[in-house]
Amino acid sequence: MKGKGIRITARTISAVYVGLILFIGAAELLAAQAPFTSEGLVLLILQLAAIATIVWSWFKEIRGGAALMLVSFSLAIFALNTAGHNHWLAVTVAGGPVFVIAVLFIVSGLINMFAQIPEK
């Protein structure tokens, strides 16, 4: 099976990403020192969408990866609009890891799709 290494890399990075997001979310809930704002709600929705599309990407790599790429762009746009300084750093940190995961899933899916086509 071709593309197995890329699939394992994508799944490993995505599992680490989901773990970090869940850990940060749980720590934020337990600390509860900052008031809950509309920005926090939008970020929560975007992170839940990222987690859902990562789970989808584990089963449908190309479609899930494409949806994950849209979520990464949404996270980047959100970071661009809400960052005070260093906008591009915020965009890279918010959308970059999700974008890399999406590209890895799409590439893995394409390699597997073309590997199943018989050669003439």
C-alpha positions in Angstrom: 0.0 0.0 0.0 1.6 3.2 -1.2 1.3 6.4 0.9 1.2 4.5 4.2 4.0 6.7 5.7 2.2 9.9 4.7 -1.0 8.5 6.2 0.7 7.6 9.5 2.4 11.0 9.6 -1.0 12.8 9.0 -2.7 10.8 11.6 0.1 11.2 14.2 0.2 15.0 13.7 -3.5 15.3 13.8 -3.8 13.2 17.0 -1.2 15.4 18.7 -3.1 18.5 17.4 -6.4 17.3 18.7 -4.8 16.3 22.0 -3.3 19.8 22.5 -6.6 21.5 21.6 -8.5 19.4 24.1 -5.9 19.9 26.8 -5.9 23.7 26.2 -9.7 23.7 26.2 -9.9 21.7 29.4 -7.3 23.9 31.1 -9.2 27.0 30.0 -12.5 25.6 31.4 -10.8 24.7 34.7 -9.1 28.0 35.1 -12.2 30.1 34.1 -10.5 33.3 35.0 -11.2 35.1 31.8 -14.8 36.1 30.9 -16.4 34.2 28.0 -16.5 36.5 24.9 -17.9 36.2 21.4 -14.3 35.8 20.1 -14.0 32.8 22.5 -17.2 31.3 21.1 -16.1 31.7 17.5 -12.7 30.1 18.3 -14.5 27.2 20.1 -16.7 26.6 17.1 -13.7 26.7 14.7 -11.7 24.3 16.9 -14.6 21.9 17.2 -15.0 22.1 13.4 -11.2 21.3 13.1 -11.6 18.3 15.4 -14.7 17.0 13.5 -13.0 17.4 10.1 -9.8 15.7 11.4 -12.0 12.7 12.5 -13.7 12.8 9.0 -10.2 12.9 7.4 -9.2 9.6 9.1 -12.0 7.9 7.1 -12.3 10.0 3.9 -8.9 11.4 3.3 -9.5 13.6 0.2 -12.9 15.0 1.1 -12.0 15.4 4.8 -8.7 17.0 3.9 -10.4 19.5 1.6 -12.9 20.4 4.4 -10.0 20.6 6.8 -8.2 23.0 4.5 -11.3 25.3 4.6 -11.3 25.1 8.4 -7.6 26.1 8.3 -8.4 29.1 6.2 -11.2 30.0 8.6 -8.8 29.8 11.5 -6.3 31.9 9.7 -8.8 34.6 8.8 -10.1 34.6 12.4 -6.5 35.1 13.7 -5.9 37.8 11.2 -9.0 39.7 12.3 -8.4 39.3 16.1 -4.6 39.5 16.5 -3.4 42.8 17.9 0.2 42.7 16.6 2.2 40.2 14.5 -0.8 39.3 12.3 1.2 36.9 10.1 2.6 35.1 13.1 -1.0 34.6 14.4 -2.2 33.4 11.0 0.7 30.9 10.8 0.2 29.6 14.3 -3.6 29.4 14.0 -4.0 28.0 10.5 -0.6 26.5 9.7 -0.7 23.2 11.6 -4.3 22.5 10.3 -3.2 23.3 6.8 -0.2 21.0 6.9 -2.5 18.2 8.3 -5.0 18.8 5.5 -2.3 18.7 2.8 -0.9 15.4 4.2 -4.3 13.8 4.2 -5.1 14.9 0.7 -1.7 13.7 -0.6 -2.2 10.4 1.1 -5.6 10.0 -0.4 -4.5 10.9 -3.9 -1.6 8.4 -3.7 -3.9 5.7 -2.6 -6.5 6.6 -5.2 -3.9 6.5 -8.1 -2.3 3.3 -6.7 -5.6 1.5 -7.1 -5.8 2.4 -10.9 -4.4 -0.5 -12.8 -1.6 0.3 -15.2 -2.1 -0.6 -18.9 
